Amino acid sequence: MHLSQPILTFKQTFPGTMKPNPIHLLLIEDNPEFVQTLKKEYLSGDLDLQYRHAASLHEASQLIAREIPDVILLDLNLPDSNGFETLKRTRESWPDLPVVVLTASGVSGKKALELGAQDFLTKQELLRYDGALLHRALGYAIDRKQLEKEKLESEILLLEAMNNAPVSILVLRMRDRKVIFVNDRFCQTLGYEREIVLGSHSGGTDPFPPVALQKILMESLREGRETRNMALQFPTKEGKIADFILHVNQANVGGEPCIIAIANDISLRVRAETELEKERFFNERILETMGSILGVIDREGNLVRFNRAGEQISGYSAGELIGKKFWEVVVPPEMREAMQEEFPGLLLEKNLHTVEGPWIDKQGRTHIISWTFSNLPDESGQTRFVITSGVDVTEQRKLDVSLMQAFVDGEENERKRMAEELHDGIGPVISGSILNLESIDPACLDEQQHQKLETAKSLLKRAARETREISHNLTPSGLQDFGLVSALEDLCHQSQTEQGPEISFQTSGNPGRFSTQTELGLYRIAQELVANALHHARAREISVQLIRRDPLLVLMVEDDGIGFHFPPDQTEGLGLHNIRTRARALSGTVNIDSTPGKGTAITVEIPLI
């Protein structure tokens, strides 16, 4: 530890005790008559004193080398030293011994106190009063010296603590504005050697303190005020900039008024904050320039972040949406209650998940947004924020629907063409064949020929009936004439057989009539689902339901059959593929719920927009 500085050093040579009993006195006096008088009057008898006498500093040095006294009674004029130089040499030689100076007057005695003596006595007053004055002065000197030592020791401990402190500390003496203490951390942080810093003069031409610190120290010195939590930048010796939080206060150090500057180096924190701000700005630029919507939602469902792409697509400014429940503004009114109920479940999601849904902009237009959700947890693992990004796929979905509708229309046109060919081509041929066979006179045939004729007519009639059924299935005329409800009732009735499962049909919500595309699409889906249940489910009951639940039209086909397990990586069959294609052509969705041994429920939802 380096504690070299002008006023705070001391040499500890001898231990001290307060008021020893008896007091061991060393009298340094070259006047034998005064010594004899003092010995006769005070240094023998009842006073609790033990003394030795030296006539010079040299002789005193020899005596002290053999035995250390408790206190020195010192005459300033000696053969080998004279005046206050005597006191100076005495203190330098034995700094831990208390000294009482013998003087000729009170003026010189006060000067002796300034130079470090613990007390003084004039020879006249010493001879005038009894020995109690001498004993009291010696005891007081011993006490004062001990207190000075203890105070200095406590200051040394304080300086050690200051020197080892994790913050930078500088002490400026107010009397001459010089730096009298600086700790290791200050020197290490700013790169200055201690020898340069100690003794440097605030406000002068010295390289230390730095100008910014000089200004604060001088203001504190001039105004007598305390400075706390001031952010400053100091240049290091190498010219780099160090950031500090500065505290400046006034206090007595070593008995003198001083200014104490405590500087906490926050350079690393400032650099980290600067880098963090750069990273934040970089991320901000990315988020603001990306083409997809970015939203951040808190645990209560409030929108706390909304980027520029979201503003452009929604028509709302971030200020209009932040702080509001997201489902109260951009979610269609008929879906808000359901979204509010589903949000707590969203907080429990651990993995990325995607969903598509409608979004209402400020002008009331509907957009189809493909959302990706990710949850950001807090320290406890609970969801703190939901991060969502969305891509406007409205035009893409319109194109998809157009392409799928074109495919469906092509298929329907082909079905219609085939139905017309069956009705106008094969149908009349079969009917003519039946008429020709019926024109044969049975009397012209033997029994075997008659049996073959009847078999031929039966087969042709069956072919005619099945041809009509195929033609009907290809283009159900009742669908166009009477609507989807009537067509589905007819489908269930036509599919019912004596040995087959019970097929029921129900409606809810007053379905009514819909567009030709919607009715034909749902009818084809129902045909496929009922056929699949009949051929594969081994069910006892099949239920077909048509439910209007604005803004959706729902078709649900359930059975109590054997169910199935469909692995995610398995390719769907042609039937399911056709069902999904037709549903997408109507902007709808298909949900399959099936468990082996517990039946199957397939739900198709079509938006009524």
N, C-alpha and C positions, 0 to 999 in steps of 0.2 A: 504494500500500500504506500502511496506517495502522498504525504501531507505537508510537503514543503511550502510554506507561505509565510509572509512577514510577521503576523501577530499570533499565530495559533500553534507555534512549536514550543516545546518545553523539554528539559532534560530531567528525567526522574532518577535521582541518585540515591536518596536516603528515604526510608519509610518514616512517617511522622505519626505521633500520637497526640491526642488533645490533653493538655494540662497534666503532665506526669507528676508524680508525687514520690520523692521530692523533685524539684526542677533542677536539671543539670545545666549550669550556666557557664559559658565561655566569655570571659571579660577580655576584650582586646583594647588595651589602654597603655600608653607609654609614660604617663605621668605617675611616678611612684607615690607622690604625696596624695594624689587623688585616690589612687588604689588603696593606700594605707587607710585613708579616712573612710573610704567605702567599706573596706574590710572590717574596720573597727566598728562602724556604726550599723552596718546592715548584713554583711556577709557572714557573720558569726552570731550565734545567739539563737533566738526563737524562730527566725524565719526559716521556712521549709525550703532551703536552697543548698545546693552543692555547687561549688564553682572551681574553675581553673582560670589562670591568668596568663595572657600572652601579651608581650610588649610590641609585637609587630605582626604583619600578616604572615610573614615567613614562619615565625614561631607558632602562630595559630594553626597554620597548615600542618605542622608536625604534631601538635596536640590532637587535632581532629583526625589525623591518620590513625592515632592510637585509640581514640574513643570519640564517638560522635556526641556532641552536646544536644540539648533540647532547644537552646536559644542562644543567640549571640548578642552581647551588649557591646556596641562598636563605637569607638572614638574615630572621628573622620581624619584626624591629623596624626599620622604615625611616621616612624622613621623611614619606612619603605613605601609609603603611599600618603597622599595628601588630598584633603577635600572630598568632593563627591566621587572622585576617581576611586577612593577607598571603598565606598559603598558599591560602585559598579564592579570592582574586582571581586569583592566578597560575594556578591550575588552570582557572578559568573562561575566562581569556584565552588560555591555551595548553594545552588539554587533552591534546594528543598529546605534549607534551614531558615527559620524566622529570625529577623534582625531588628533589634531596637537600637536606634542611633542616638549617641550622646552628642548634643549640639550646644552651641553657645546661645542660640535664640530660636524663637518659634518660626521665624521666616525660613531659616535653613532647615528646620525640622519638616515643614510642609513640603519643601523641595525634596527632602529625602523620601517622603511618602510617595511623591510622584515617581521617584526613581525605583520604587519597589520595596522600601522598608515597610515593616509591619506597624511600627510605632516609633516615637522619638521621645526623649527626655532631655530637658536642659540640665546642665550640671548644677545650676543654682537651685532649681526646684527639687532636684534629687537630694541635695544636702539640706534643704529647708524642711522637708517633710520626713515622716518616719518611713521605715522600710516597707510598710504596706503599699505605698505608691509604686515602689520598684517591683514588688512581687505581683501587683495587679497588672503593671505594664508588661512584665515578662509573660504572665499567663495569657493576657490578651493577644500578645504577639504570636504565641504558640497556637492559640485557637484560630486566629485570623489566617495564619499560614496554612493550617490544616484545611480550613474551609476553602481557601484558594486552590489548594491541591485537589480537593474533591471536586470543586467546580471545574477545574481544568481537565480532570479525568473524565467527568461526564461529558465535557465538550469534545474530548478526544473520541469517546464512544459514539457521540453523535456524528462526528466527522467520519468515523469508520462506517457507520450506517449510511451516511450520505454518499460516501465514496462508492459503496457497494450497491447503492440503490439502482433499480432497473430503469430509472428515468435520469435525464441529464440535469445536473444542478450546478449553478454558478452563484458565487457570493461576491458582491461588489461593496467595497467599503465607502460609505457616504462621505467621510472626511476628505479623502483625496481622490475618490471616484476610481479607485484601482481594484482590479480583480484580485481577491485574496484567497479564493478557493474555487476549484473546479474539480468535478469528480471524473472517474475513469470513463463513464458512459458518454459524457459530453465530449471528451477528447476523442474517443473512438468514433463517435457518430460524425463529428465535423472534421476529423483528421488532423487537428492541431496538436503539437506537442505541448505538454503541460508547462514547460519552461517558457513557451511563447505566450501562453494564456495568462499565467500568474504574473501579476504586476502590470498587465496591460491597462491602459487608461481609457475609460469610456469618454467618447467625444474627442479623442486625440487622433493621431495618425497611425496608431498601432493597428496591425492587421486583425486584431480581435478586441472586443466583440464585433460581429457583423453589424452593418449599418442598421438593419431592421431591428436588431436587439438593442443597439445603442439608443435608438429613438424611444423604445418602450422603457428602458432603464432610466433615461434622462427625464421622461415624463413622470415616472413614478417618483424619482428623486425630487423633481420640482414641485409636483402637486401633492405628494404624500399619499397617493391613492394606491389601492390594491387592484391588480389586473388578474382576471380569471378567465380560463377557457378561450383565450385568444388564439386564432389560427394564424401562424406565421410561416414564412419560408426563409431558411437560412442557406447561404451558399457554403458548401464545404471547401476545404483547402484545395481540392482538385477542381473546384468550379461547378460541381453538381449541386442540385437543389434538394435540400432536405426539408420535409414538412413537419411542423411541430404544433402541439397545443401548449400554450405558454401560460404559466401562473407566476405573477410577480407580487411579492409582499415585502414588508419591512420588518426587521427584527434585530435585536442586539446579538452580536456574535463576538465572543471574546471581550465583552464589555463595551463594544463600540457599535453605533447604529450602522446597519448594513441593509442592502437590498438583496433578497434571495430570489433568484429566478429558477423556476423548475420547468423544464421543457420535456414533454412526452413526445418521443419520435413516432410519428404516425405515417412515415414515408411508405412503408410496406402496405399499410391499409389504404393510403391514398392511391398508390399504384394499382392495388387490387381493385379499388372502386373505379379507377379510371378504365382499367381493362374490362371490368364488368359493364361499365357504361358503354364502352365501345362494342362489346358483345351484344348488349341490349339494343343498341342502335342498329347493329348489323341485323339482328333478328327482326327488329321492327321493320327495317327496309324489306326484308324477305317477306314478312307477313303481309305488308302493305302492297307489295307488287305481285304477290301470287294471285292467280286467277280464280282460285277456289275460295269459298266462304270459310272463315275461321271464327268460331265462337267459343268462349269460355263461360261455363255455367257453374255457379256455386251450389252447395248442398241444398239450398232452399229453392233452386230452380231459377235464380236471378241471373240475368246475363251480365257478366262483368267485363267482357272483352268482345269487340266486334270489329273486324277489319274492313278495309276499303272495298274489297270485292263484295262483302256482305251488304255494304251500303249501296253499291251500284245495283245489285240484283234485287234487293228488297225495296229500294227507294227511300228507306229510312236512314237518317244519320245515326251514328253511334250514340250520340247524346239522347236520341229519342227512345232507344231500346235499352241502354245500360241501366241496370237497377230494376228492370221489370221482369216478371215471369215470361219466359220466352213463348210459352204456349198461349199467353193472353193476347199476342199481337200477330204473329206470323202463321200460327197454326189455324186451319179452317175452324170456324165456330163449332161445327158439329163434332169435331174431333178433340176439342180442348179438354173436356171432362175426362175422356179416356186417357189422354196424354198425361194429365195431372195424376191420374191413378197409377199409371205405369212408371212414372219418373222414379219413385223410390227403388223399384227393381233395377233401374238403370244404374243406380249408385252401387249396386252389389256386383256388377259385371267386372270380371278380372281381365278379360281379353278384349282385343279389338273386335268390334262387330259393326256390321253395315246394315242399312235399311234405306228404302226409298219411300218418300212420302210427299204429299202436296204442301206447298208453301204459298201463302197469300202475300203479295207485295202491297205497297202503300196505295197503288191504284186499283187494288182488288183483283188483279190478275193472278191466275194460278200457275205456279211453277212446279215441276217435278224435280226434287233434289235428292241426289244419292248421298246419304250421310255415312260418315265413319266416326264412331265414338270410341274414346279412350279415357279411362279414369286416371286422375293424378292423385295418389294417396298422400296423406300426411304422415307424421312420424309414427303414429300408432297403426298405420296401415289402412285407416278408414279413408274413403274417398273425400278429398278436399275440393277438387274441381273436376268437372267433366269437360274434356277437350273434344270439340266436334268440328270436323271439316266437311264441307258439302260442295258438290259439283252440280251445277244446273244441267240436268239431262233432258229438259223439256223437249227441245228440238230433236234430240236423238231418239227419245221415246216416241215422238210423233212419227219419225221416220221408221222406227221399228214397227210401230202399229200399222203404218201404211204398207210396209213390206209384208207383214204377217196377214194383213187384211187382203192384200193382193193374192197371197198364197191361198187364203181361205176362199176368196172369191173365185179363184181359178178352180179350186176343188169343187165348190158348189156348182160352178158352171159345168164342170165335167159330170157331176152327179145329175144335173138337170138334163144334160145331153143324153146320158145313159138312160135316165128315166123315160125321156121322150122316145128313145129308140125301142125301149121295152114296150112302151105303151103303143107306139105307132107302128112298130115293125114286128117284133116277136109276138106281141099280144094278138093282133089280128090274124096272124098265121095260125096261132094255137086255136083261136076261136073258130076260124074257117075249117081247121082240121076236125074239130069236134062236131061242127055242123055236118060235114061230109060223112063222118062216121055214123052220126045219128040218122042220116038219110038211107042207110043200108037196111034192107028188109030182113029182120031176123029169121023170117020163114025160109029164106034162101040159104041159111047156114045150118051146118050140123051143130051138134052140141059143143064140140071142141072149138069150132070156129066162133060160135056165139060167145063162148067164155073169153076167148082172146079179144074179141071186139069190145066187150064190156071192160076188160082190163085196160085196153088202149084208151077208151074214153075216160076212164077213171084217172089214168096217168096224165092225160092231157088237161083234164079239169084241175088236177092238182098243180100242174105246171102253170096253168092260167092263174090259179089263186096265188101261188108263190111269186109269179111275175108281178101281179098287182101289189103284193106286199113289198117286194123289192122296190118297185117303182114308187110306192108310198113312202118307204123309208128314205129313198134317195131324195125325194122332194115332197115332204108332207104338206099336202094342200091345206089341211086344217090349220096349220101354223099361220099361214098368211090370212086365212079367212077368219079364224076365231081367236088367234093369239097364243101366247106361250103357255098360259095356264091350261087351256083346253088341249093343246098339243101334248103337254106332259101327262095329263090325265089319260089321254088316249094311248100314249107310250106305255104307261104302267098297265093299263088294261090289256093292251095287245101282248105285253110281255108275260102276263100271268098265265100259268099252265096249271093243270090239275095236280101234277106231281111236283111242281116247282115251289119255291118259297113264296110266302105271302108278300105282295108288293103293295105298299100304301103310298098315297100322295097327299101332301098337306101344303097349304099356303098360309102366309101371315103378313100382315101389314098392307093388305090391299094392293097386290102387285100391279094390276092393270095391264095396259099395253106399253110396249117399248119400241125402240127403233128396230127395223128389220134385221140389222146386223146383230144387235144384242139378242133378240129372240132366237134367231137362227143359230148363233154361236152357242148360247146356253142349251138349246135343244140338242145340238150335236154332242155337246159335253155330256148331257144327261144320257143320251143314247149310249155313249161309250162307257160311262160309269155303270149303268144298269147291266149292260152286256157283260162287263168284267165281273160284276158281282154274281151274275147268273152262272157264268162259266167257271169261276175260280174260287168263290168264297165259301161254297158249301153252306150257305146260310139258310136259316129257317125264315128270317124276315129281312126284307129290304125296305128302307124308308127313303122317300124322295121328298125334299122340302124346298119350297121357293119362298124366300123371305125378303120383303122390302124393308130395309133399315137405312133410311136416307143418311148419307148420300150413297149408300151401297145397295146393290141387289145381290142377294146371297142364294146360291144353289148348294144344297147339302144332300149328299147321298151316303146313307149309313147302312151297315149290315152287321149281323151278329155271327159272322162266319169265322173262319180259321185265322184271319188276319195274316200279317206277313211282316218280316223284318227286311228293310231295304238299306243295305250298306251304302254309306256316302260315296264310296268310290265306284259303285256299280252303275253301269249305264242303264238309263230308263228304257223300258220297252216302248214299242211304237205307239201303243194306246195312250200311255201317260204323256209321251212326247206330244201327241196330237192334242191332248187335253190342255197342256201348258201353252202350246202354240196358239190355240183358239182363245185361251184366257188372256194371253199377252196382246193378241190382236184387239181385244176389247179393253186394254189397259188394266186388266185384272190380275189377280193372284190366285194360286192354288196351294192349299195346305192339306197335307196328308197326315192323318193320325191313325196309326195302326200298331197293334201289339199282337204277337202270335198267340192264338187261343182266345182273344178278346174282341175280335171283329175289327172293322175299319170304318173310319169316318173321313170323307173327303169333302172339303169346303172350297167353293169357288166364289170369290168376291169380285164384283164388277162395279166400278164407280159410275154413278148416274150423272155424268157431266156431258 
